[in-house]
Amino acid sequence: QVQLVESGGGLVQPGGSLRLSCAAPGIIFSISAMGWYRQAPGKQREWVATITTGGGTMYVDSVKGRFTISRDNAKNTMYLQMNSLKPEDTAVYYCNRVVSRVPWGQGTQVTVSS
């Protein structure tokens, strides 16, 4: 079974930074556009950012200029560098393929609070 593993979350003050990681099996990672998603309490899961196999990136407007998505194809790992964090960024963050998603991982909790 395909397993996605997110890590790097934590508690951070507003204005702080975190770097999330997503480890995925090479069989899917190397050929897939990958994305970060998040789900805040009481809300639906939303798309945050996408990176194509060629390194092209897209972001939801609310994180543009603050978050940076990247990938290391040799390590089958994707990253999300999050700077200038705001309380509204608080959520469980997930990674997955953009198309033909596989089962969701457990996610990693990000809490932005003073």
Disulfide bonds with the S-S distance in Angstrom:
Cys22-Cys95 2.03
